Amino acid sequence: MTTIETSTTETSITETLWVRPALTTDRVVVAWVGAHQVVRRCVIAATVMAGALGSALPVADAVRWSVAVVGAVLALAALVDVHEHKLPNRLVGTAMVVALVGVLSTTTAALLISSVSGMVLAGGLMLLVRLTRGIGMGDVKMAAVVGASTGATAVVAAPLAIAIAALVAVVCGVLTHRQRLPLGPALWAGWAISLAAVAAGWLS
């Protein structure tokens, strides 16, 4: 009888852990601690690169700051995705708020329209992929953030970011012989490369 009660208690605890997700900060810490040293260095490099991209973009200061912060937040989201194969909604949501606040701070209607257009294009493209390939909604949400952030610099940068992310994912899949990969890192790469193209003057 005692054994049955213990088993029931353990089951209850397990169910509680599943029902109550860990805090986002805890998820980031666990992902960081469990990550390979190479992955940690990539996250640090991504954060530094986000700041560099923000400072190099030919846009308003508010958008530059938002780009730098969005890049750092999305790098952490990608880290969690590598560990859990699931993007944290709070980090992705925070990145979206930062991207939109940066645009709204400029009080320029054209910039807001460009950002929203990028969000719709990138998010829409990823939603189509979800309908045909079965990717997670977290990937769709992160794609929308990528579109909002890159679209604020150039509308064409948004779909370009998604195309680059898809290419990166395919190449990584071929090299690692895996059919399913966390798309967070690939989406971050698409975001960074498309913004680098804007900073270099290749897109307008």
HUPECOR-V539928 format. One record per helix or strand. SS is the DSSP state (a for helix, b for strand). FROM is the first residue (numbers start at 1). LEN is the number of residues. Records with the same first field share a line. If there is no record, write none. Layout:
# HUPECOR-V539928
SS=FROM-LEN / FROM-LEN
This chain:
# HUPECOR-V539928
a=2-18 / 24-11 / 37-20 / 61-24 / 89-16 / 109-25 / 137-15 / 155-22 / 184-16
